[in-house]
Amino acid sequence: MTQQTSPFGQPSPVPGPAPTYGPVPGPYVPQTMPPMPPMPPGFGPGAPAPVPPRRRTGRIVAGVVGGVAALGLAGGALLLFGEATLDTAEVAERIAAETEQQAGMRATDVECPDDVPAAAGDTFTCSAQLDGQPVTYTVRQDDDEGNVRFELDDEIVLMDQVERLLAEQVTADYEVAVTAACDADGRRVLVDGTQTPLPCTVTNVDDPADSIAVVASVQPDGSVDYAEA
């Protein structure tokens, strides 16, 4: 047997002729699978997964004072109900109207305290219902002449905006135009609804029978995440 040097500097044997008492096996040829044909883009059960992740962050939800956050409702000048008392009934009406304008739904059962002295910098609280959910507003007096400003103390999620944003995001992920419908117990405004799991159905625009179930959630910064259910 002859010797040769291995890459590590040690002699290594060089095999001699193959023995004659058995067949000489042929070289091993690794088996390779034929290339798979490219999968067309699709949607729904059995469709290939999209290249982007199915759970990702979208744009800010809604446009009410910067997105899903506390509403900032600016009230106008209010006449004094007498010499030193605010007309809080007018405050309540302004709250209801401004909420409808900015959130798309009128606040109901708005109640503000009576006999509020007019005093610059003082605050008081009004309670209300928004889509069947209790909310409160903080009212601050700009001066002692009946000029006040008020804002909603609670965070709100506007379901129309969640569905729009979810549809845009899934459309981008799957490259298929879709619509989205989410269930928030029949409510279109969800009070303090950030990080609440929202069951949604996403439907192919071109094939209404083609749909998937997802769970969406609104993050504190107003972005929307989703994942297949």
N, C-alpha and C positions, 0 to 999 in steps of 0.2 A: 504494500500500500504506500502510495506516495504521500508526501506531506506538503501543505501550503500554509501560509500565514493568514490567520483570521483578522478581521478588522481590529480586534483587541490586542494583537501582537503575540498571540499564542498559536502554536502549530495546530492545525486542524486536519483531520484525515480527508483524503479525497477518495470517494468510493471507487472501487474497481469495477470490472464488468459485472453486469447483472447475472445472477445465478441462472444456470440452464435447467434447473429442475422444476421450474414453474413458469407460467406465463408472465411476461413483463407487463405490468399494468400501464395503461396509457395515462397521459398527464390529466390531472383533475381540471375540469373546465367549470368554473362557477356558473351556475344558472342565473340568468338575469330575467326579470319580468319585463314584458314589453311596455313601453311608455303608455300611461293612461291618457286618453283623450281629454282635452280641456273641458271642464264642466261649465255649462252656461250659467249666467247669473239667474237666481231664482228667489223664491220667497215661500215661506210656509213649510209644512212637514215634508221632509225628504229633500229639501233644498240645501245646497252647500252653504256652509257658514261663510259669512262675509269676511273680507279681509280685515276691516276695522273691528275693534272689539264691540260686543253688543251692549256693553255697559260703559257709558261715557257721559261726559258733562256737556250740557248744551248752553244756550245763551240765557240771559236773565229773563225770568218769567214776568210777564205783564209790564205795564208802563206806569203803574200808579206810584208816583213819587219814587222812582228808581227801581221798581220791581216788587218782589214779594217781601214786604217790610211794613213797618207802621205807616198808616196813611197820614199824611200831613194835610189837614183840611184847614184852609184859611178862611175865617169868617170876616165879614165886613163890619162896618160901624153899626152898633145897636143902640137904639134910643133908650134912655133911662126910663124905667117904669116908676116914675116918681123922681124925687130929688136924689136919693142915695141907694136905689135898688135897681138891679139889672132886670131887664125883661127876659127871663130865662125861657119863657115859652118861645120867644123868637130864636133864642140860641138852639133850642131843640129842633125847630123847623129848619134852620140853616144846616144843622148836622145831618138831618135826613136827606135834604136836597143835595148837599155836597157829596155825601157818600154815594148816592145814586149816580151822580155825574162822574165820579172818579173810579168807583168800583163796579159800576154797572148794575147795582142793586140798591134799592132804597133801604135805609135803616128804619126799623119800625119800633113802636113802643118806646120812643125816646123819652126819658124822664130826667129832668134836671131839678135841682133843689130850688125852692122858693126863697124869696127874701134874701137874695145874695147882695151884700153891700158892694157898692162900686168902689174899688180900691185898686190902684195900679199895682201890678205884680201878683195879686192874689190869684189862687187857682181853686177850682172846684171840679167835681166829677159828675158826668151824666152817664146813665146806663141806657142800653138799647138792645135790640135783637137784630142780627144780620143773618139772613137766610136760616132763621130758626135757632141761631146760636147766640149766647149772651156776649156782649162786648161792652167796653167802657170807653169814654172819651174824656180827656183832660182838657179843661177850658182855662185859659190864662187871660187875665185882663191886661191889655196893653197900657191902659191908663184908667182914670177914674171917671171917664165920660162915656163908658159903654162900648168901647172898642175892644174886642176880644179875638183871640185865635184859639182854635181847638184842633186836636189830633186824636186819631184812633190809637188806643193803647195796645191793641192786639196786632199780631202779624196775620195777614190773610193770604190765601192761595186762590187765585182765580182759575177755575177749572178750564175755561175756554182757552186760556193762554197755555196751560199745561198740555192740553191736547194738541194745540197747534205746534208747540215746540217739540213734543214727542214725535209727531208725524214728520216734522222736518228732519229730526235726527235719525229716525229709522229709514226714511227715504235716502238719506246720505249713506247710511251704513250698508243697506242692501241694494242700493241703486234701483229701487222699485218705488214708484209713487204710491203712497199709502195715506189713509186717514186713521185717526185714533179716537177712541171713545173710552173714557175712564169713569169708574164708579166711585163716587164719594157719598154713598147713601142718599143719592138723589139731590145733593147740594151742588150749586154752581159756584158758591164762595165757601171756602173752607177756612175757618178761624183756627189760628195756631196749628196749621196743617203741615209745617215743614217736617221732613223726615218721617211722615206718615206713609206707609205702603199703600199705593193706589193701584188696584187691579184694573188693567186696561186691555182693550182688544185693538189690535192694529190690523187693518184690512187693505188688501191690494186694490188699488183704484180700478185696475183693468179686469179684475176677477174677484167679485165680492165674496165668492165661496172660499177664497184663499185668505186665511187670516192666522194670526198667532196671538197667544196670550202673553202679556208682559206685566211686570210689576214696576211701576214708576215711583219715584220719590223726589220731593223738592228739598233741596239743601238750604241751609240758612242763608247762603249768599244769593239765593234765587235761581241757581242752576238746577237742572233736572237730570237724574240718573235713571237708567232702566236696565232690566235684565229679563230674559225670557223666563216665564213662569214654569 
